[in-house]
Amino acid sequence: MQRAIIAIMALSTLVNAQTKINQLEPAEDFSQKSILFHNTVNGTGFASTPEMLFAVPSLSVENARSHYATFPLTGILSHDLFASDSMNRSADSLAIHETRSAMKSGFFSLMIPGAGQAYNGNLMKAAGFLAVEITGWVANAIWTKKGNDETNAFRVYADGTAVDDYQDGHYNVYRYAQWIVDNYQQLEQNCGTSSSNQAIISQQINYVLITKTYDPTKAPWTQVNWVALNYVENAMGGSGPENSFSHYLFPYGDVEYYKEIAKYPQFRAGWYDENLSYLTYDQLRSLTPESNYYENMRGTATGFYDVALAGLCVVIANHFASAAEAMIWAHGHNKTIETNIGISPLPQGMGFQSEINLAVHF
């Protein structure tokens, strides 16, 4: 709309200029005053705005004499009025430059979504991208906290609390290790353990338990030799259909530790409600009520983290989407609108004609 108004003003100015020319009287004294038009060739006159295209400044006698000595009068008003250079051409120009750097707008939005749109002048789009950014981060923070709270809850459910000497927990790794020590020969038979691996188990089995009798005043995981336990688990292996030792138990506190104790049947003996006489994969396959409750809690925490991750993905995607939109908009709307208006001579000294040129540069 702004550009259309400027173009209309330029055209209106040109019409007014032609009207002024037509209204001039031949007998007018040009030694006292003259209508000057900005000359783009030799720089005489002045650079005008659409409202100031023509002016009637007073000229000194000396300036007037100098002017007309250079350009002698012919008696033809239109020729004498505009004969200000050897080309008999005069023009005024108006240029509007409205450009945005695509690289800058893209960089701004990549750093802060919406910043590139604000740089381009698209405030509504800027507000939209910024709103998505804030929403994504808020969702990530909320659901991450939910996940953390649920994670702490299922860990306490499994481990118990220090206040109660961990006696209020539902999973005891010492109980699991004791189950292996008491039944390792039967487990070897069920798993089809090779003779070489049986030799390894025989060497390590007596080192699995640090304390031969469980001390309820100490944390269970501090009474287990994890290195010896993992040696036995790995050696137990086997490839029989009832192989229940496909994994080894990660050290206490590791994320994998809390996943394994309920997910894999070989670790089920550590749950207080598990039957310690169960020695085969089929017997240990089903979750106990306690391990099932724990597994549901862990699944809930995982779901919360998935939502938090989705919020983070939205944030990342929003950065790139905002940057791409800002760059595309800036590239598509970068242009220069240039308007040139003026007077040019007709062939063979037949007078002058008005000119207006409108150019749009991308």
SEMI-506794 format. One record per residue (C-alpha): residue number from 1; z, x, y; residue in one letter. Coordinates in Angstrom, 1 decimal, decimal comma. Layout:
(NUM; (Z; X; Y); 'A');
...
This chain:
(1; (0,0; 0,0; 0,0); 'M');
(2; (0,9; 2,9; 2,4); 'Q');
(3; (-2,4; 4,6; 1,7); 'R');
(4; (-4,4; 1,3; 2,3); 'A');
(5; (-2,6; 0,8; 5,6); 'I');
(6; (-3,5; 4,3; 6,7); 'I');
(7; (-7,1; 3,9; 5,8); 'A');
(8; (-7,3; 0,6; 7,7); 'I');
(9; (-5,7; 2,3; 10,8); 'M');
(10; (-8,2; 5,1; 10,6); 'A');
(11; (-11,1; 2,6; 10,5); 'L');
(12; (-9,6; 0,6; 13,3); 'S');
(13; (-9,2; 3,8; 15,4); 'T');
(14; (-12,9; 4,6; 14,8); 'L');
(15; (-13,9; 1,2; 16,0); 'V');
(16; (-11,8; 1,5; 19,1); 'N');
(17; (-13,3; 4,9; 19,7); 'A');
(18; (-16,9; 3,5; 19,5); 'Q');
(19; (-15,8; 0,6; 21,9); 'T');
(20; (-14,5; 3,1; 24,4); 'K');
(21; (-17,8; 5,0; 24,3); 'I');
(22; (-19,8; 1,8; 24,8); 'N');
(23; (-17,6; 0,8; 27,8); 'Q');
(24; (-18,1; 4,1; 29,7); 'L');
(25; (-20,2; 3,9; 32,8); 'E');
(26; (-22,9; 6,5; 33,5); 'P');
(27; (-21,7; 6,9; 37,1); 'A');
(28; (-18,2; 7,9; 36,1); 'E');
(29; (-17,0; 11,3; 37,6); 'D');
(30; (-16,6; 13,6; 34,7); 'F');
(31; (-15,5; 16,4; 37,0); 'S');
(32; (-12,1; 14,7; 37,3); 'Q');
(33; (-11,4; 13,4; 33,8); 'K');
(34; (-12,9; 13,3; 30,4); 'S');
(35; (-12,3; 11,8; 27,0); 'I');
(36; (-11,6; 14,6; 24,6); 'L');
(37; (-12,0; 14,3; 20,9); 'F');
(38; (-10,5; 16,9; 18,5); 'H');
(39; (-13,1; 19,3; 17,4); 'N');
(40; (-12,7; 20,6; 13,9); 'T');
(41; (-15,4; 23,3; 14,3); 'V');
(42; (-14,2; 25,5; 17,2); 'N');
(43; (-10,7; 24,1; 17,6); 'G');
(44; (-11,1; 22,6; 21,1); 'T');
(45; (-9,2; 19,4; 21,9); 'G');
(46; (-6,1; 18,5; 20,0); 'F');
(47; (-5,1; 17,3; 16,6); 'A');
(48; (-4,4; 13,6; 16,8); 'S');
(49; (-2,6; 10,9; 14,9); 'T');
(50; (-4,3; 7,5; 14,2); 'P');
(51; (-2,6; 6,1; 17,3); 'E');
(52; (-3,6; 9,1; 19,4); 'M');
(53; (-7,1; 9,7; 18,3); 'L');
(54; (-8,4; 9,5; 21,9); 'F');
(55; (-6,6; 10,5; 25,1); 'A');
(56; (-7,6; 10,9; 28,8); 'V');
(57; (-5,9; 14,0; 30,0); 'P');
(58; (-6,6; 15,3; 33,5); 'S');
(59; (-8,7; 18,4; 33,8); 'L');
(60; (-8,7; 21,0; 36,5); 'S');
(61; (-11,8; 21,5; 38,5); 'V');
(62; (-12,1; 25,0; 37,1); 'E');
(63; (-11,9; 23,8; 33,5); 'N');
(64; (-14,4; 21,1; 34,1); 'A');
(65; (-16,9; 23,5; 35,8); 'R');
(66; (-16,5; 25,9; 32,8); 'S');
(67; (-17,0; 23,1; 30,3); 'H');
(68; (-20,1; 21,7; 31,9); 'Y');
(69; (-21,5; 25,2; 32,6); 'A');
(70; (-21,4; 25,8; 28,9); 'T');
(71; (-22,7; 22,4; 28,0); 'F');
(72; (-25,0; 21,2; 30,8); 'P');
(73; (-25,3; 17,4; 31,3); 'L');
(74; (-28,5; 15,7; 30,1); 'T');
(75; (-28,0; 12,3; 31,6); 'G');
(76; (-27,5; 10,8; 28,2); 'I');
(77; (-23,8; 9,7; 28,2); 'L');
(78; (-23,3; 9,7; 24,4); 'S');
(79; (-24,9; 13,1; 24,1); 'H');
(80; (-23,0; 14,6; 27,1); 'D');
(81; (-19,6; 13,2; 25,9); 'L');
(82; (-19,6; 14,8; 22,5); 'F');
(83; (-21,7; 17,9; 23,0); 'A');
(84; (-18,8; 20,3; 22,5); 'S');
(85; (-20,4; 22,8; 20,2); 'D');
(86; (-23,8; 24,0; 19,1); 'S');
(87; (-23,8; 21,6; 16,1); 'M');
(88; (-23,1; 18,6; 18,4); 'N');
(89; (-20,5; 17,4; 15,8); 'R');
(90; (-16,9; 16,4; 16,3); 'S');
(91; (-14,4; 15,0; 13,9); 'A');
(92; (-10,8; 14,3; 13,3); 'D');
(93; (-9,1; 14,3; 10,0); 'S');
(94; (-6,0; 12,8; 8,5); 'L');
(95; (-4,7; 14,0; 5,1); 'A');
(96; (-1,9; 12,7; 3,0); 'I');
(97; (-0,5; 15,0; 0,4); 'H');
(98; (1,8; 13,5; -2,2); 'E');
(99; (2,2; 15,7; -5,2); 'T');
(100; (4,8; 16,3; -7,9); 'R');
(101; (5,1; 19,3; -10,1); 'S');
(102; (4,8; 18,2; -13,7); 'A');
(103; (6,6; 21,3; -14,9); 'M');
(104; (9,5; 20,7; -12,6); 'K');
(105; (9,8; 17,1; -13,4); 'S');
(106; (9,7; 17,8; -17,1); 'G');
(107; (12,3; 20,6; -16,8); 'F');
(108; (14,6; 18,4; -14,8); 'F');
(109; (14,5; 15,6; -17,4); 'S');
(110; (14,8; 18,0; -20,3); 'L');
(111; (18,1; 19,2; -18,8); 'M');
(112; (19,3; 15,8; -17,5); 'I');
(113; (17,4; 12,7; -18,7); 'P');
(114; (16,3; 10,7; -15,6); 'G');
(115; (16,4; 13,7; -13,2); 'A');
(116; (12,6; 14,1; -13,5); 'G');
(117; (12,0; 10,4; -12,9); 'Q');
(118; (14,3; 10,7; -9,8); 'A');
(119; (12,3; 13,7; -8,6); 'Y');
(120; (9,1; 11,6; -9,0); 'N');
(121; (10,6; 8,8; -7,1); 'G');
(122; (10,9; 6,4; -10,0); 'N');
(123; (14,6; 5,4; -9,6); 'L');
(124; (14,5; 2,5; -12,0); 'M');
(125; (13,2; 4,7; -14,8); 'K');
(126; (15,7; 7,4; -13,9); 'A');
(127; (18,5; 4,9; -14,2); 'A');
(128; (17,2; 3,7; -17,6); 'G');
(129; (17,0; 7,2; -19,1); 'F');
(130; (20,4; 8,1; -17,7); 'L');
(131; (21,9; 4,9; -19,2); 'A');
(132; (20,5; 5,8; -22,6); 'V');
(133; (22,0; 9,3; -22,3); 'E');
(134; (25,4; 8,0; -21,4); 'I');
(135; (25,3; 5,4; -24,2); 'T');
(136; (24,4; 8,0; -26,8); 'G');
(137; (27,2; 10,3; -25,8); 'W');
(138; (29,7; 7,5; -25,7); 'V');
(139; (28,7; 6,2; -29,1); 'A');
(140; (28,8; 9,8; -30,5); 'N');
(141; (32,3; 10,3; -29,1); 'A');
(142; (33,7; 7,0; -30,3); 'I');
(143; (32,3; 7,2; -33,8); 'W');
(144; (33,2; 10,9; -34,2); 'T');
(145; (36,8; 10,0; -33,4); 'K');
(146; (36,7; 7,2; -35,9); 'K');
(147; (35,4; 9,6; -38,5); 'G');
(148; (38,0; 12,2; -37,7); 'N');
(149; (40,8; 9,6; -37,9); 'D');
(150; (39,5; 8,3; -41,3); 'E');
(151; (39,1; 11,9; -42,5); 'T');
(152; (42,7; 12,7; -41,6); 'N');
(153; (43,8; 9,5; -43,4); 'A');
(154; (42,1; 10,3; -46,7); 'F');
(155; (43,3; 13,9; -46,6); 'R');
(156; (46,9; 12,7; -46,1); 'V');
(157; (46,4; 10,2; -48,9); 'Y');
(158; (45,3; 13,0; -51,3); 'A');
(159; (47,6; 15,8; -50,2); 'D');
(160; (50,7; 14,0; -48,9); 'G');
(161; (52,7; 15,2; -45,9); 'T');
(162; (54,8; 18,3; -45,3); 'A');
(163; (57,7; 16,1; -44,2); 'V');
(164; (58,0; 14,8; -47,8); 'D');
(165; (57,1; 18,1; -49,4); 'D');
(166; (53,7; 16,6; -50,3); 'Y');
(167; (55,4; 14,4; -52,9); 'Q');
(168; (53,8; 11,3; -51,2); 'D');
(169; (50,3; 12,6; -52,1); 'G');
(170; (48,1; 11,2; -54,8); 'H');
(171; (46,2; 14,2; -55,9); 'Y');
(172; (47,9; 17,4; -57,3); 'N');
(173; (45,7; 20,4; -58,0); 'V');
(174; (48,6; 22,0; -60,0); 'Y');
(175; (48,4; 19,0; -62,3); 'R');
(176; (44,7; 19,5; -62,8); 'Y');
(177; (45,1; 23,3; -63,5); 'A');
(178; (48,0; 22,6; -65,9); 'Q');
(179; (45,7; 20,1; -67,7); 'W');
(180; (43,1; 22,9; -68,3); 'I');
(181; (45,7; 25,4; -69,4); 'V');
(182; (47,2; 22,9; -71,9); 'D');
(183; (43,8; 21,8; -73,3); 'N');
(184; (41,4; 24,6; -72,8); 'Y');
(185; (40,6; 25,1; -76,5); 'Q');
(186; (39,7; 21,4; -77,0); 'Q');
(187; (37,7; 21,5; -73,7); 'L');
(188; (35,7; 24,5; -75,0); 'E');
(189; (34,8; 22,6; -78,1); 'Q');
(190; (33,8; 19,4; -76,1); 'N');
(191; (31,7; 21,5; -73,7); 'C');
(192; (30,1; 23,7; -76,3); 'G');
(193; (31,3; 26,9; -74,6); 'T');
(194; (29,7; 30,0; -75,9); 'S');
(195; (31,8; 32,7; -77,7); 'S');
(196; (31,4; 35,2; -74,9); 'S');
(197; (32,6; 32,7; -72,3); 'N');
(198; (35,5; 31,8; -74,6); 'Q');
(199; (36,5; 35,4; -74,4); 'A');
(200; (36,5; 35,2; -70,5); 'I');
(201; (38,6; 32,1; -70,6); 'I');
(202; (41,1; 33,7; -73,0); 'S');
(203; (41,5; 36,6; -70,5); 'Q');
(204; (42,0; 34,4; -67,4); 'Q');
(205; (43,8; 31,3; -68,7); 'I');
(206; (47,3; 32,9; -68,4); 'N');
(207; (46,7; 33,7; -64,7); 'Y');
(208; (45,6; 30,2; -63,6); 'V');
(209; (49,2; 29,1; -62,8); 'L');
(210; (51,2; 31,3; -60,4); 'I');
(211; (54,4; 29,5; -61,3); 'T');
(212; (54,7; 28,5; -64,9); 'K');
(213; (56,8; 25,5; -63,9); 'T');
(214; (55,8; 23,3; -61,1); 'Y');
(215; (58,0; 23,6; -58,0); 'D');
(216; (58,1; 20,2; -56,1); 'P');
(217; (59,4; 21,8; -53,0); 'T');
(218; (56,2; 23,8; -52,5); 'K');
(219; (52,7; 22,7; -51,8); 'A');
(220; (50,8; 22,3; -55,1); 'P');
(221; (47,8; 24,4; -53,9); 'W');
(222; (50,1; 27,4; -53,3); 'T');
(223; (51,1; 27,5; -56,9); 'Q');
(224; (47,5; 27,9; -58,3); 'V');
(225; (45,5; 31,1; -58,7); 'N');
(226; (42,1; 29,9; -57,4); 'W');
(227; (40,2; 33,0; -58,5); 'V');
(228; (41,4; 32,7; -62,2); 'A');
(229; (40,9; 28,9; -62,1); 'L');
(230; (37,3; 29,3; -60,9); 'N');
(231; (36,6; 31,9; -63,6); 'Y');
(232; (37,8; 29,5; -66,3); 'V');
(233; (35,8; 26,6; -64,8); 'E');
(234; (32,6; 28,6; -64,6); 'N');
(235; (33,1; 30,0; -68,1); 'A');
(236; (33,9; 26,6; -69,6); 'M');
(237; (30,4; 25,4; -68,7); 'G');
(238; (28,3; 24,6; -71,7); 'G');
(239; (25,3; 22,4; -72,2); 'S');
(240; (26,6; 19,7; -74,5); 'G');
(241; (26,4; 16,0; -73,8); 'P');
(242; (30,1; 15,9; -72,9); 'E');
(243; (30,0; 18,9; -70,6); 'N');
(244; (32,6; 18,0; -68,0); 'S');
(245; (32,6; 21,4; -66,2); 'F');
(246; (29,4; 21,4; -64,1); 'S');
(247; (31,3; 22,5; -60,9); 'H');
(248; (34,2; 24,7; -59,9); 'Y');
(249; (36,8; 23,5; -57,5); 'L');
(250; (36,5; 24,8; -53,9); 'F');
(251; (39,7; 26,2; -52,3); 'P');
(252; (42,1; 23,8; -50,8); 'Y');
(253; (41,2; 22,6; -47,3); 'G');
(254; (37,4; 23,1; -47,8); 'D');
(255; (35,2; 20,1; -47,1); 'V');
(256; (33,8; 20,4; -50,6); 'E');
(257; (37,3; 20,4; -52,1); 'Y');
(258; (37,9; 16,8; -50,7); 'Y');
(259; (34,5; 15,7; -51,9); 'K');
(260; (34,9; 17,1; -55,5); 'E');
(261; (38,3; 15,8; -56,4); 'I');
(262; (37,1; 12,2; -56,6); 'A');
(263; (33,3; 12,6; -57,1); 'K');
(264; (33,2; 14,6; -60,3); 'Y');
(265; (35,0; 13,5; -63,5); 'P');
(266; (36,1; 17,1; -64,4); 'Q');
(267; (38,6; 17,1; -61,6); 'F');
(268; (40,1; 13,6; -62,2); 'R');
(269; (43,1; 14,9; -64,1); 'A');
(270; (44,7; 15,8; -60,7); 'G');
(271; (45,1; 12,2; -59,8); 'W');
(272; (48,6; 10,9; -60,6); 'Y');
(273; (47,3; 7,7; -62,2); 'D');
(274; (44,8; 9,5; -64,5); 'E');
(275; (45,5; 9,7; -68,3); 'N');
(276; (46,1; 13,4; -69,1); 'L');
(277; (45,1; 12,8; -72,7); 'S');
(278; (41,5; 12,1; -71,6); 'Y');
(279; (39,5; 15,2; -72,4); 'L');
(280; (35,8; 14,0; -72,6); 'T');
(281; (33,3; 13,2; -69,9); 'Y');
(282; (33,1; 9,6; -71,0); 'D');
(283; (36,8; 9,2; -70,8); 'Q');
(284; (37,0; 10,7; -67,3); 'L');
(285; (33,9; 9,0; -65,9); 'R');
(286; (35,5; 6,0; -64,5); 'S');
(287; (37,4; 6,2; -61,2); 'L');
(288; (41,1; 5,4; -61,3); 'T');
(289; (42,5; 2,9; -58,7); 'P');
(290; (43,9; 5,8; -56,6); 'E');
(291; (40,7; 7,9; -56,8); 'S');
(292; (38,6; 4,8; -56,1); 'N');
(293; (40,6; 4,0; -53,0); 'Y');
(294; (40,3; 7,5; -51,9); 'Y');
(295; (36,6; 7,6; -52,5); 'E');
(296; (36,2; 4,4; -50,4); 'N');
(297; (38,1; 6,0; -47,5); 'M');
(298; (35,9; 9,1; -47,7); 'R');
(299; (32,8; 6,9; -47,7); 'G');
(300; (34,0; 5,0; -44,7); 'T');
(301; (34,5; 8,3; -42,8); 'A');
(302; (31,1; 9,4; -43,8); 'T');
(303; (29,6; 6,2; -42,4); 'G');
(304; (31,4; 6,7; -39,1); 'F');
(305; (30,0; 10,2; -38,9); 'Y');
(306; (26,5; 8,9; -39,7); 'D');
(307; (26,7; 6,5; -36,7); 'V');
(308; (28,0; 9,4; -34,5); 'A');
(309; (25,0; 11,5; -35,7); 'L');
(310; (22,7; 8,7; -34,8); 'A');
(311; (24,1; 8,6; -31,3); 'G');
(312; (23,5; 12,4; -31,0); 'L');
(313; (19,9; 11,9; -32,3); 'C');
(314; (19,3; 9,3; -29,6); 'V');
(315; (20,6; 11,7; -27,0); 'V');
(316; (18,3; 14,5; -28,2); 'I');
(317; (15,3; 12,2; -28,4); 'A');
(318; (16,1; 10,8; -25,0); 'N');
(319; (15,9; 14,3; -23,5); 'H');
(320; (12,4; 14,9; -24,8); 'F');
(321; (11,2; 11,3; -24,1); 'A');
(322; (12,4; 11,6; -20,5); 'S');
(323; (10,8; 15,0; -20,1); 'A');
(324; (7,5; 13,8; -21,6); 'A');
(325; (7,4; 10,6; -19,4); 'E');
(326; (8,2; 12,6; -16,3); 'A');
(327; (5,5; 15,1; -16,9); 'M');
(328; (2,8; 12,5; -17,8); 'I');
(329; (3,7; 10,4; -14,7); 'W');
(330; (3,6; 13,4; -12,4); 'A');
(331; (0,3; 14,6; -13,9); 'H');
(332; (-1,3; 11,2; -13,7); 'G');
(333; (-0,2; 10,5; -10,1); 'H');
(334; (-0,7; 13,9; -8,5); 'N');
(335; (-3,4; 13,3; -5,9); 'K');
(336; (-4,4; 14,0; -2,4); 'T');
(337; (-5,8; 11,3; -0,3); 'I');
(338; (-7,9; 12,7; 2,6); 'E');
(339; (-9,5; 10,6; 5,4); 'T');
(340; (-12,1; 12,2; 7,7); 'N');
(341; (-13,4; 10,3; 10,7); 'I');
(342; (-15,8; 11,5; 13,4); 'G');
(343; (-19,1; 11,4; 15,2); 'I');
(344; (-22,3; 13,1; 14,1); 'S');
(345; (-25,7; 13,4; 15,8); 'P');
(346; (-28,7; 11,3; 14,7); 'L');
(347; (-32,0; 13,2; 14,0); 'P');
(348; (-34,2; 14,2; 16,9); 'Q');
(349; (-31,6; 13,6; 19,6); 'G');
(350; (-31,6; 9,8; 19,1); 'M');
(351; (-27,9; 9,5; 19,7); 'G');
(352; (-24,8; 9,7; 17,6); 'F');
(353; (-23,3; 7,8; 14,6); 'Q');
(354; (-19,8; 7,1; 13,5); 'S');
(355; (-18,5; 8,6; 10,2); 'E');
(356; (-15,6; 7,9; 8,0); 'I');
(357; (-15,0; 9,7; 4,7); 'N');
(358; (-12,3; 8,8; 2,2); 'L');
(359; (-11,6; 11,3; -0,7); 'A');
(360; (-9,1; 11,1; -3,5); 'V');
(361; (-8,4; 14,4; -5,3); 'H');
(362; (-6,6; 14,6; -8,7); 'F');
